[in-house]
Amino acid sequence: MTREALVAGETLIDFIPDRPGPLADVESFSKRAGGAPANVAVGLARLDRTPWFCTALADDPFGSHLARVLDREGVPDDFVTEVPDSRTALAFVSHSEDADREFTFYRSDTADRRLDTSVVGDDVLDSVEVVVVGGVTLTVEPARSATFDLVERARDRDCCVFFDPNVRPELWETDPGPTIERMLSETDVLKVTREDLEGAGLPTTTAEVLAAGPDAVFLTEGSSGARLVTDEGSRWAAGEWHHPGYEIEEVVDTTGAGDAFSAGAIAGLVDGDDPDGILGFANAVAAASTKRRGAMAALPDREAVEELRDGL
């Protein structure tokens, strides 16, 4: 079976608080499947563009739970490996009163640190259009080398490399700047926030980011929507487009909204949509994801996205 996209990266457990406030003051949490690449893979599946997914799961109860979730969502397990004697990474989320969030990670001896991309054969890369990776697997070895190996093989086969740095400074064991710069040189389409660029100590203007390697940059701006900036090497030639986003009356949780945007943007890429179409759809996917708690659990299907767009 052929698929248009392959996503690679971590799958973990998010613990979502029962109310806003500092983590120290929260009494109870809900367990949710998460991890930015896993969210993107599930998001694409719900948008009827199911990708291949390369990830590593622990041989612990949380890992078993995550395997069941991926299976339930219809994500294929061809490139899902089980890492013996490992743990599942945990992320505890804390929310401010305006639904913004922060993460506290527990990631010692976890499966995501040992991502194995060698299970993805070159024949698979020959058959996909877009390869999607994130920044968390770049924070440690051997996952960092595995991620670069996949990306370099993908570029050799003319795949479009889509990268979301998703910078979490607390996870990096070294200065993130040089590694992110190297990945930018291997990237075709970048999805980024200004906070990501600042967190990695990188230039913050889109012109400078384009000069570092990508042909296209999706810059997400929260409630202000998103813009797409491209140079002459992109599929759309040089240009800039902006979408103001969609106003949601009651934002419940912004966790995973960026991953939802990525899923919408990647779906638009494989469908061959124009920039305005991609931005409008990706913003709608992100907006719809803020109406429920959790990241993966809140990802919408196409019907929910179209209902949101029709109602605004």
Secondary structure, 3 states (H helix, E strand, C coil): CCCCEEEECCCEEEEEECCCCCHHHCCCEEEEEECHHHHHHHHHHHCCCCCEEEEEEECCHHHHHHHHHHHHCCCCCCEEEEECCCECCEEEEEECCCCCEEEEEECCCEHHHHCCCCCCCHHHHHHCCEEEEECHHHCCCCHHHHHHHHHHHHHHCCCEEEEECCCCHHHCCCCHHHHHHHHHHCCCEEEECHHHHHHCCCCCCHHHHHHCCCCEEEEECHHHCEEEEECCCCCCCCEEEEECCCCCCCCCCCCCHHHHHHHHHHHHHHHCCCHHHHHHHHHHHHHHHCCCCCCCCCCCCHHHHHHHHHCC
